[in-house]
Amino acid sequence: MGITTQLSNHIRGILKVFGPVVGMAHGRTFSERVETLVADQPEVAGIVRPMLQVWRDLKDQITRFEKAVRQAGRQLVHSNEPR
């Protein structure tokens, strides 16, 4: 299980303790759904929002890393092509 999945499951677990269940996002992203659930619960938001920011940052870093790996792979393939 990936780190982002573990973190999102942890966020889900914390929310469940305080009442809200994330459930399906219904067209929204996980982070949008979580933000909606904690909007009127400042004590829960104080716990969940920092973890949610880490989750977002991890997702962004993974996306950038995967893009860089794909680009490097394409360059490697093209550099090995006969001319």
trRosetta pair geometry for C-beta under 8 A, 3 or more apart (Angstrom, degrees):
i j d omega theta_ij theta_ji phi_ij phi_ji
1 5 5.0 -115 -178 87 93 129
1 6 5.7 113 123 -59 114 89
2 5 4.7 94 61 8 81 104
2 6 7.0 -144 99 -6 42 87
3 6 5.6 -52 -147 36 33 113
3 7 6.2 32 155 -18 66 107
3 58 6.3 -124 106 -165 113 148
4 7 5.7 -53 -145 39 32 111
4 8 6.2 31 155 -17 66 105
4 55 6.1 101 -145 -151 81 79
4 58 5.2 -177 -85 113 95 127
4 59 5.8 92 -123 -73 144 79
4 62 6.9 -74 -35 -10 135 153
5 8 5.8 -53 -143 39 30 107
5 9 6.2 31 155 -18 64 107
6 9 5.8 -58 -150 38 28 111
6 10 6.4 31 151 -22 64 105
7 10 5.5 -51 -148 33 34 114
7 11 6.5 36 152 -19 65 102
7 51 6.6 -172 -172 179 100 97
7 54 6.6 -130 -155 103 148 106
7 55 4.9 -175 121 -92 130 94
7 58 6.9 123 23 29 157 156
8 11 5.5 -49 -148 35 36 114
8 12 6.4 41 150 -21 64 103
8 30 5.9 -29 -136 177 127 154
8 55 6.0 101 -70 -136 76 139
9 12 5.4 -49 -147 35 34 116
9 13 6.3 38 152 -22 64 104
10 13 5.6 -52 -150 34 32 114
10 14 6.5 32 153 -18 64 102
10 51 6.8 -117 102 -173 113 145
11 14 5.9 -52 -148 34 32 110
11 15 6.4 30 154 -16 64 107
11 22 7.5 63 114 -55 95 143
11 34 6.2 -22 157 -116 132 143
11 48 5.9 90 -147 -146 93 95
11 51 5.5 179 -86 115 99 127
11 52 6.3 92 -121 -75 145 78
11 55 6.8 -35 -32 -45 144 148
12 15 5.9 -59 -151 39 29 110
12 16 6.3 33 152 -25 65 107
12 21 7.6 37 -164 -154 87 60
12 22 5.0 -82 -114 11 89 129
13 16 5.6 -53 -147 31 31 114
13 17 6.8 37 153 -24 62 99
14 17 5.8 -50 -158 26 34 114
14 18 7.0 12 153 -1 64 107
14 44 7.6 149 141 -156 100 91
14 47 6.2 -150 175 126 140 125
14 48 6.0 177 101 -87 134 93
14 51 7.6 114 17 40 154 159
15 18 6.0 -71 -154 48 35 99
15 19 7.6 -73 169 66 65 49
15 20 4.8 -61 177 80 105 89
15 21 6.8 145 118 -101 109 27
15 22 6.0 92 73 -43 154 88
15 34 7.1 -125 -68 -132 146 87
15 37 6.1 30 -148 128 134 146
15 38 7.5 -100 -110 -63 106 98
15 44 7.0 81 -114 -176 65 130
15 48 6.5 52 -68 -97 90 143
16 19 7.7 -174 -163 44 25 9
16 20 7.6 -93 -82 83 35 45
16 21 5.7 47 -101 -99 82 76
18 41 6.8 120 149 173 136 152
18 44 4.7 158 131 -99 171 128
20 37 4.0 138 161 -169 157 118
20 38 7.3 -134 37 -63 155 60
20 41 7.5 -146 -14 3 127 153
20 44 7.6 118 21 150 117 165
22 25 7.8 -14 166 -72 92 73
22 30 7.1 19 -175 -151 136 80
22 33 5.6 87 -159 124 85 125
22 34 6.2 -18 -112 -80 111 76
22 37 6.7 -90 -97 -26 61 157
23 33 7.7 -138 66 -177 70 141
25 28 4.5 -131 173 70 97 71
25 29 6.2 -65 -163 159 152 4
25 30 5.9 -89 -77 -76 133 45
25 32 7.0 84 -158 67 112 98
25 33 4.6 -113 -118 -45 80 135
28 32 4.0 -116 176 88 113 129
28 33 5.2 141 96 -55 121 82
28 36 7.6 39 128 -14 168 136
29 32 4.7 97 53 5 78 102
29 33 7.1 -142 94 -5 41 86
30 33 5.8 -59 -152 36 30 111
30 34 6.4 28 153 -17 66 107
30 55 7.7 -92 104 143 126 142
31 34 5.7 -52 -145 37 34 111
31 35 6.2 37 155 -21 66 105
31 52 5.7 122 -130 -174 91 110
31 55 6.9 178 -82 94 104 120
31 56 5.8 48 -89 -75 152 106
32 35 5.7 -53 -147 36 31 113
32 36 6.5 35 153 -22 63 104
33 36 5.7 -54 -153 33 31 114
33 37 6.5 28 152 -18 64 107
34 37 5.7 -58 -151 36 33 111
34 38 6.3 8 161 -2 69 110
34 48 6.3 -152 176 158 117 131
34 52 5.5 -173 106 -106 148 135
35 38 6.4 -69 -142 47 27 94
35 39 6.4 56 155 -61 63 90
35 49 8.0 68 -104 -104 76 90
35 52 7.4 145 -63 166 79 164
36 39 5.8 -28 -153 -16 29 120
37 41 7.6 -26 141 25 63 125
38 41 5.1 -90 -149 61 57 99
38 44 5.1 -137 -128 102 99 103
38 45 4.0 137 157 -83 118 81
38 48 5.4 -151 -76 60 155 138
38 49 6.9 -154 106 -54 155 89
39 45 7.4 89 -83 -80 17 132
41 44 4.0 9 128 31 121 115
41 45 5.9 148 90 -25 69 88
42 45 5.3 -54 -137 38 33 117
42 46 6.3 42 161 -27 65 100
43 46 6.0 -46 -154 25 29 114
43 47 7.4 20 150 -9 57 104
44 47 5.9 -61 -160 38 39 107
44 48 5.8 15 155 -6 75 118
45 48 6.0 -65 -129 49 29 98
45 49 5.2 31 176 -29 72 114
46 49 6.8 -28 -108 26 16 108
46 50 7.9 14 174 -9 44 102
47 50 7.6 -81 178 31 23 98
47 51 7.4 1 147 0 60 116
48 51 5.8 -70 -157 46 41 108
48 52 5.7 42 151 -26 77 110
49 52 5.3 -54 -140 37 33 115
49 53 6.4 38 157 -23 65 101
50 53 5.7 -51 -150 32 33 113
50 54 6.7 35 151 -18 63 101
51 54 5.6 -50 -152 34 37 113
51 55 6.4 43 147 -22 65 103
52 55 5.4 -48 -149 33 35 117
52 56 6.5 38 150 -19 65 101
53 56 5.6 -49 -148 35 34 112
53 57 6.3 35 153 -18 65 105
54 57 5.7 -54 -146 38 31 112
54 58 6.2 34 154 -21 65 105
55 58 5.8 -55 -149 35 27 112
55 59 6.5 29 153 -19 63 106
56 59 5.7 -56 -151 35 31 112
56 60 6.4 29 153 -17 65 107
57 60 5.7 -56 -149 37 32 112
57 61 6.2 30 155 -18 67 107
58 61 5.7 -56 -144 38 30 109
58 62 6.2 30 157 -19 66 107
59 62 5.9 -56 -147 37 27 110
59 63 6.4 30 154 -21 63 107
60 63 5.7 -56 -149 35 30 112
60 64 6.4 26 155 -15 65 106
61 64 5.8 -55 -147 38 32 109
61 65 6.1 32 154 -20 65 109
62 65 5.6 -55 -144 38 30 113
62 66 6.2 30 158 -18 65 107
63 66 6.0 -55 -145 37 27 108
63 67 6.4 28 155 -19 62 108
64 67 5.7 -56 -149 36 30 113
64 68 6.4 29 154 -18 65 106
65 68 5.8 -56 -149 36 30 110
65 69 6.4 30 153 -19 65 106
66 69 5.6 -52 -146 36 33 112
66 70 6.4 34 155 -19 65 104
67 70 5.8 -54 -149 36 30 110
67 71 6.3 28 154 -18 64 108
68 71 5.7 -55 -145 38 31 111
68 72 6.2 31 155 -19 65 107
69 72 5.8 -54 -145 38 29 110
69 73 6.3 33 153 -22 63 107
70 73 5.6 -55 -150 35 30 114
70 74 6.5 31 153 -19 65 103
71 74 5.8 -51 -149 34 32 111
71 75 6.4 32 153 -18 64 105
72 75 5.7 -54 -148 37 32 112
72 76 6.3 35 152 -22 65 106
73 76 5.7 -54 -148 34 31 113
73 77 6.4 31 154 -19 64 104
74 77 5.7 -54 -149 35 32 111
74 78 6.3 25 155 -13 66 109
75 78 5.8 -58 -145 42 31 108
75 79 6.1 30 156 -21 66 109
76 79 5.8 -55 -143 36 28 109
76 80 6.5 17 159 -11 62 111
77 80 6.2 -70 -154 41 27 104
77 81 7.0 43 149 -42 63 97
78 81 5.6 -35 -153 3 39 119
